[in-house]
Amino acid sequence: MNKNNLAYLLLILTTIFWSGNFIVGKAASIYQIPPFTLNFYRWFFAGLILLPFTYKEIIKKKKYIFDNIGLFIILGITSITIFNSVVYYSLYYTQVITGVLMISTIPVWIIFISSLLKIEKTNYYQIIGVILSLIGVISIITKIDIELIKNLDFNKGDVSMIIAMFSWAIFSILLKKQKHKISQISLLQVIIVCGLLFLIPIYIGEFFLGSALKLNKPFYLTLTYVVFFPGLLAFFFWIKGISIIGANRAGIFLHLMPIIGAIMAMVIFNEKFMYYHLLGAIFIIAGITLSNKKIKNYD
């Protein structure tokens, strides 16, 4: 298997695992598993599992890691601390379909933010694509309801999902910006540790605010899935995929998530695909299509 085909396979599996993460995240809200607590244990155990395979390289490359600690901290905060926590939090209040549709706009924001940071040039089509995708997201958040818009009474799960999508876009851009002198698995370990350091106070705060964790079968099953599939495997596959074909091309595979996630949500939770989802999806698809006009030489 050539490198590009390997990247495509890894990224397809990543989108399947991440789509499942939304389903399991919604189930966690039904069983009252605290979102920040779930995310803390997800990455605590993931980091623990990785440690025997990474500690030697991390000790050997400690100078390189500390020389770049600022970047690794930002990568940890944007991916581990913010993105995953906010997704679980959002699913307490919003539909899986809404969440996966909004997350599907990340490739557009990767291109847009890359342009703002002067990492990559943009063009006329991509600017229109950003605008169309933004209209799609606004359509979903407002539900095309004039009263809701007038009263600014938006679903807080929908609004917080915006934070998640921008956080992941920034993570992907910074991950691509430079080649790292450590293996993907050790890079993931460093990112997990940095993210967990900032997640600990949030986890403690959630506990003292009364969100007690119940150690029961739903929690153990949920934790097992999120640690191994959207956690370790998907993160490793995502990092490897980006290293082969770049953030922009890897981001295209996230387009599979709304399809997979919506089907899962309709089958498992009996969610309805509403008219505002359809309108939002049309704008998002149009925006993504135009934004990708700059990507050439597909294999």
C-alpha positions as CSV (number, residue, x, y, z in Angstrom):
1,M,0.0,0.0,0.0
2,N,1.5,3.4,-1.0
3,K,1.6,6.2,1.5
4,N,-1.4,8.2,0.1
5,N,-3.6,5.1,0.2
6,L,-2.5,4.4,3.7
7,A,-3.4,8.0,4.7
8,Y,-6.8,7.6,3.2
9,L,-7.5,4.4,5.0
10,L,-6.3,5.8,8.4
11,L,-8.4,9.0,7.9
12,I,-11.6,7.0,6.9
13,L,-11.2,4.9,10.1
14,T,-10.6,8.1,12.1
15,T,-13.9,9.6,10.9
16,I,-15.8,6.4,11.8
17,F,-14.3,6.4,15.3
18,W,-15.0,10.1,15.8
19,S,-18.6,9.7,14.5
20,G,-19.0,7.0,17.1
21,N,-17.6,9.4,19.7
22,F,-20.6,11.7,19.2
23,I,-22.9,8.8,19.7
24,V,-21.2,7.6,22.8
25,G,-21.0,11.3,24.0
26,K,-24.8,11.6,23.6
27,A,-25.3,8.3,25.5
28,A,-23.0,9.7,28.3
29,S,-25.4,12.7,28.7
30,I,-28.4,10.3,28.9
31,Y,-26.6,8.3,31.7
32,Q,-25.5,11.6,33.4
33,I,-21.8,11.0,33.0
34,P,-20.2,14.4,33.7
35,P,-18.6,15.6,30.4
36,F,-15.3,17.1,31.7
37,T,-14.9,14.1,34.1
38,L,-15.4,11.7,31.1
39,N,-12.8,13.6,29.1
40,F,-10.3,13.6,32.0
41,Y,-10.5,9.8,32.5
42,R,-10.4,9.3,28.7
43,W,-7.1,10.9,28.3
44,F,-5.7,9.9,31.7
45,F,-6.0,6.2,30.8
46,A,-5.0,6.8,27.2
47,G,-1.8,8.5,28.4
48,L,-1.2,5.7,30.9
49,I,-1.5,3.0,28.2
50,L,0.9,4.9,25.9
51,L,3.5,5.5,28.6
52,P,5.4,2.2,28.4
53,F,5.9,2.7,24.7
54,T,6.9,6.4,24.8
55,Y,8.8,7.2,28.0
56,K,12.3,6.2,26.7
57,E,12.0,8.4,23.6
58,I,10.5,11.2,25.6
59,I,13.4,11.1,28.1
60,K,15.9,10.9,25.2
61,K,14.3,13.9,23.4
62,K,13.5,15.9,26.5
63,K,15.6,18.9,25.4
64,Y,13.7,19.1,22.1
65,I,10.4,18.8,23.9
66,F,11.2,21.5,26.4
67,D,12.6,23.8,23.7
68,N,9.1,23.5,22.0
69,I,7.0,23.3,25.1
70,G,5.0,26.4,24.3
71,L,3.8,24.8,21.0
72,F,3.0,21.4,22.7
73,I,1.0,23.2,25.4
74,I,-1.1,25.0,22.8
75,L,-1.6,21.7,21.0
76,G,-2.7,20.0,24.2
77,I,-5.1,22.8,25.2
78,T,-6.8,23.0,21.8
79,S,-7.2,19.3,21.3
80,I,-7.4,17.6,24.7
81,T,-8.5,20.3,27.1
82,I,-10.9,22.3,24.9
83,F,-12.1,20.3,21.9
84,N,-13.0,17.0,23.5
85,S,-14.4,18.5,26.7
86,V,-16.6,20.9,24.8
87,V,-18.0,18.3,22.4
88,Y,-19.1,16.1,25.4
89,Y,-20.6,19.2,27.1
90,S,-22.4,20.3,24.0
91,L,-24.0,16.9,23.5
92,Y,-25.8,17.4,26.8
93,Y,-27.9,20.1,25.1
94,T,-27.9,19.5,21.4
95,Q,-28.5,16.8,18.8
96,V,-25.8,14.6,17.4
97,I,-26.9,15.6,13.9
98,T,-26.3,19.3,14.8
99,G,-22.9,18.6,16.3
100,V,-21.6,16.6,13.4
101,L,-22.8,19.1,10.8
102,M,-21.1,21.9,12.6
103,I,-17.9,19.9,13.1
104,S,-17.9,19.1,9.3
105,T,-17.1,22.8,8.6
106,I,-13.6,22.5,10.3
107,P,-11.8,22.0,6.9
108,V,-13.1,25.4,5.8
109,W,-11.9,27.1,9.0
110,I,-8.5,25.3,8.7
111,I,-8.1,27.1,5.3
112,F,-9.5,30.4,6.6
113,I,-7.3,30.5,9.7
114,S,-4.2,29.3,7.7
115,S,-4.8,32.3,5.5
116,L,-5.2,34.8,8.4
117,L,-2.0,33.5,10.0
118,K,-0.3,33.7,6.5
119,I,0.6,30.0,6.6
120,E,-1.1,29.4,3.3
121,K,-2.5,31.7,0.7
122,T,-6.2,31.9,0.0
123,N,-8.2,32.7,-3.1
124,Y,-11.6,34.2,-4.1
125,Y,-13.4,30.8,-4.1
126,Q,-12.2,30.0,-0.6
127,I,-13.4,33.4,0.8
128,I,-16.9,32.7,-0.7
129,G,-16.6,29.1,0.7
130,V,-16.0,30.5,4.2
131,I,-19.0,32.8,3.9
132,L,-21.3,30.0,2.7
133,S,-20.1,27.6,5.5
134,L,-20.7,30.4,8.1
135,I,-24.2,30.9,6.8
136,G,-24.8,27.1,7.1
137,V,-23.6,27.1,10.7
138,I,-25.8,30.2,11.5
139,S,-28.8,28.4,9.9
140,I,-28.3,25.5,12.2
141,I,-27.7,27.5,15.4
142,T,-30.7,29.9,14.8
143,K,-33.0,27.1,13.4
144,I,-34.3,29.8,11.1
145,D,-36.5,31.0,13.9
146,I,-37.0,34.8,14.0
147,E,-38.2,34.8,17.6
148,L,-35.1,32.8,18.7
149,I,-32.9,35.3,16.8
150,K,-34.6,38.3,18.3
151,N,-34.4,37.0,21.9
152,L,-30.8,35.6,21.3
153,D,-32.1,32.5,23.0
154,F,-29.7,30.0,21.3
155,N,-29.1,26.4,22.4
156,K,-25.9,26.6,24.5
157,G,-24.9,23.2,23.1
158,D,-25.0,24.6,19.6
159,V,-23.0,27.8,20.6
160,S,-20.4,25.9,22.5
161,M,-19.8,23.6,19.5
162,I,-18.5,26.6,17.7
163,I,-15.7,26.8,20.3
164,A,-14.9,23.1,19.6
165,M,-14.7,23.5,15.8
166,F,-12.4,26.5,16.0
167,S,-10.2,24.8,18.6
168,W,-9.7,21.7,16.4
169,A,-9.0,23.8,13.4
170,I,-6.2,25.7,15.3
171,F,-4.8,22.3,16.5
172,S,-4.7,20.9,13.0
173,I,-3.0,24.0,11.6
174,L,-0.3,24.1,14.3
175,L,0.3,20.4,14.0
176,K,1.0,20.8,10.3
177,K,3.1,23.9,10.6
178,Q,6.4,22.1,11.4
179,K,7.9,18.6,11.2
180,H,8.4,17.2,14.7
181,K,11.6,15.4,15.7
182,I,9.8,12.7,17.7
183,S,7.6,9.8,16.6
184,Q,3.8,10.2,16.2
185,I,3.1,8.1,19.3
186,S,5.4,10.1,21.5
187,L,4.0,13.4,20.1
188,L,0.6,12.1,21.1
189,Q,1.8,11.3,24.6
190,V,3.3,14.8,25.0
191,I,0.1,16.4,23.7
192,I,-2.0,14.3,26.1
193,V,0.2,15.2,29.1
194,C,0.0,19.0,28.3
195,G,-3.7,18.9,27.7
196,L,-4.4,16.9,31.0
197,L,-2.4,19.4,33.0
198,F,-5.0,22.1,32.1
199,L,-7.9,19.7,32.3
200,I,-7.2,18.7,35.9
201,P,-8.6,22.0,37.5
202,I,-11.7,21.8,35.3
203,Y,-12.3,18.2,36.3
204,I,-11.9,19.1,40.0
205,G,-14.2,22.1,39.5
206,E,-16.9,20.0,38.0
207,F,-16.7,17.5,40.9
208,F,-17.0,20.3,43.5
209,L,-20.0,21.8,41.6
210,G,-21.9,18.6,42.3
211,S,-21.4,16.5,39.1
212,A,-20.5,13.3,40.9
213,L,-19.4,10.3,38.8
214,K,-21.2,7.0,39.2
215,L,-19.0,4.0,38.7
216,N,-21.4,1.8,36.8
217,K,-21.6,-0.3,33.6
218,P,-22.5,2.6,31.3
219,F,-19.5,4.5,32.5
220,Y,-17.1,1.6,32.0
221,L,-18.4,0.8,28.5
222,T,-18.3,4.5,27.5
223,L,-14.8,4.9,28.9
224,T,-13.5,1.8,27.1
225,Y,-14.8,3.1,23.7
226,V,-13.5,6.7,24.1
227,V,-10.1,5.7,25.3
228,F,-9.3,3.2,22.6
229,F,-11.2,4.3,19.5
230,P,-11.7,8.1,19.2
231,G,-8.9,8.5,21.7
232,L,-5.7,6.5,21.0
233,L,-6.4,5.1,17.6
234,A,-8.1,8.0,16.0
235,F,-5.6,10.6,17.3
236,F,-2.7,8.5,16.1
237,F,-4.4,7.9,12.7
238,W,-5.2,11.7,12.4
239,I,-1.6,12.8,13.2
240,K,-0.2,10.1,10.8
241,G,-2.6,11.1,8.1
242,I,-1.7,14.8,8.4
243,S,2.0,14.0,8.3
244,I,1.5,12.2,5.0
245,I,-0.9,14.4,3.0
246,G,-1.2,17.7,5.0
247,A,-4.0,19.3,7.1
248,N,-6.0,20.7,4.2
249,R,-6.3,17.3,2.4
250,A,-6.8,15.4,5.6
251,G,-9.6,17.8,6.7
252,I,-11.6,16.7,3.6
253,F,-12.2,13.3,5.3
254,L,-14.1,15.0,8.1
255,H,-16.9,15.4,5.5
256,L,-17.8,11.8,6.1
257,M,-18.7,12.5,9.7
258,P,-22.1,14.2,9.2
259,I,-23.2,11.3,7.0
260,I,-22.0,8.5,9.4
261,G,-23.0,10.5,12.5
262,A,-26.4,11.4,11.2
263,I,-27.3,7.8,10.2
264,M,-26.1,6.5,13.6
265,A,-28.1,9.2,15.4
266,M,-31.3,8.5,13.5
267,V,-31.0,4.8,14.0
268,I,-29.9,4.8,17.7
269,F,-31.5,7.9,19.1
270,N,-34.4,8.4,16.6
271,E,-33.2,11.9,15.9
272,K,-35.0,13.8,13.2
273,F,-33.2,15.5,10.3
274,M,-34.9,18.9,10.4
275,Y,-35.4,21.5,7.7
276,Y,-32.8,23.8,9.2
277,H,-30.3,20.9,9.2
278,L,-31.0,20.5,5.4
279,L,-30.6,24.2,4.7
280,G,-27.4,24.4,6.8
281,A,-26.0,21.3,5.1
282,I,-26.6,22.8,1.6
283,F,-24.6,25.9,2.5
284,I,-21.9,23.9,4.3
285,I,-21.5,21.5,1.3
286,A,-21.4,24.5,-1.1
287,G,-18.8,26.2,1.1
288,I,-16.6,23.2,1.4
289,T,-16.8,22.5,-2.3
290,L,-15.6,26.1,-3.1
291,S,-13.0,26.1,-0.4
292,N,-11.4,23.0,-1.8
293,K,-10.8,24.6,-5.2
294,K,-7.3,25.4,-4.2
295,I,-6.4,21.8,-3.5
296,K,-4.8,20.2,-6.6
297,N,-3.0,17.1,-7.7
298,Y,-5.2,14.6,-6.0
299,D,-4.1,11.0,-6.2
